[in-house]
Amino acid sequence: MAGVLGAGMGSAVRVLRSKDQSKRLFKGFLAGGSAFLKSVWKVAHMLFLEVTGFIFLCFATIGGFAAVREYKLYATGKIGPGRTVVAALFALMFTYFGVTSFWRARAKR
C-alpha cells in the first residue's frame, strides 16, 4: 500500500514540477471551476426568478383583495371609481410580473 501511495505522490510531484504539465493542470482546474460556477449560477438565477414571481403573485393577491374591498365601497356610493381602478391595475400589473417571472424561470430549464 505504501509503495502505491509513494508512486502516486512521485507522479504528482513530477506533473507539478513540469512547466507544460502545470499549465495543463491549471487550465483543467480553471475549466472545471468555470463549469461548476456556471451550473450554480443557472440554478441560483432560476431560484431567484421563482422566488421573485411568488412574491409578485402575493402582492397581486393582496391588491386583488384591496380592489374587491374598494369596489364594494364604490358600489355603495361611498367613494369614487379612482381607488378601485388603481387597486385593480396594481393587481393586474403584479399578476403579469409574477406570471412572466415564472415563465422566464421555466424557459431557463
Secondary structure, DSSP 4 states (H G I P E B T S, - for coil): -HHHHHHHHHHHHHHHHSHHHHHHHHHHHHHHHHHHHHHHHHHHHHHHHHHHHHHHHHHHHHHHHHHHHHHHHHHTTSS-SHHHHHHHHHHHHHHHHHHHHHHHHHHH-
